[in-house]
Amino acid sequence: MGTVVQDFVSHQLVLLQEEREAEISEARVWQESISLKELQRRGVCLLKLEIASQRTGLYGQLLVTFQPRKHGSELSELPCNRFGPGDIVGLYEMDGQKDQLATGIVTRMAPKLITIAVDEPHNSPVSLDQENSYRLLKLTNDVTYKRLKRALNTLSQYHSGPSSGLIDVLFGTSEPSDSSDTRLLKFYNESLDASQKEAVQFSLAQKELSIIHGPPGTGKTTTVVEIILQAVQQGLKAKTKKTHDKGERSHFLNEIKTLRKELKEREEIAMSEILTRANVILATNTG
């Protein structure tokens, strides 16, 4: 399995990077033909920003926080926009110059502030003047790209675990298991037609994988719902069984550890955003 999977992952990572760059380039092209005010009205551009702060974040990233340029003592809110964490943005000076200073990824949004992690080339660090006025242009979102990349890297490092058999079948390095005999079912949805019932029977008989195919409107989703109900009834859940295999056990423990870490990070981010935006916060003396 190793070589086949590694070749697949390497090729897909290259294609994924090309797709990301093409999406960013395409966004730039259509946005250059539209006025800046119209782009801001559409929520994909923030104009007349000044630097509130600059700092170095994790892994040496340059984190820059922008705010609307002050016209008095009160700091105004950002206009309505479609920016959010994970968005890839282009950074420009406000003097009408077309050249992009840098790209970055939004790390934090607040009503009056936006923070981006600036992509800095290794040989030429980005230098930003505190006195200048800047604009940000939303190019695309990085979340899907990161998830796909993480999934590919996880696949390349997956050696032993509950999904090994499925991976072997999907990559053609082993044949699917023989289908099992399924007992006559009592269908939850009695209005299923013959082809849908056949698909349910077929799916439940497969160990690794089954594919339900059909034109739009033929009831594929209805069939899948029936399969799920029948699978639960028969005790066929994606469940973590007790295992004596050290490789499988280690894989499960690492996966649980990673998920707990991600959950903690998401909870902290959510809590921080809620507290930042709240007008009133209630707490006990100990809380």
Protein Blocks (a to p, Z undefined) as FASTA:
>chain_A
ZZmmmmmmmmmmmmmmmmmmmmmmmmmmmmmmpcfklmmmnopacehiadfbdcddehhi
acdddddddfbfbdcdddddfbdehiacddddfeopabdfbdcddfbdcfkbccdddddd
fklccdddfkbccddddfbdcklmmmmmmmmmmmmmpmbdjklmmmmmmnopaccddddd
ddddddfblmbcfklmmmmmmmmmpmkbccddddehilmmmmmmmmmmmmmmnopacbdd
ddfbfklmmmmmmmmmmmmmmmmmmmmmmmmmmmmmpmbdcddfkZZ
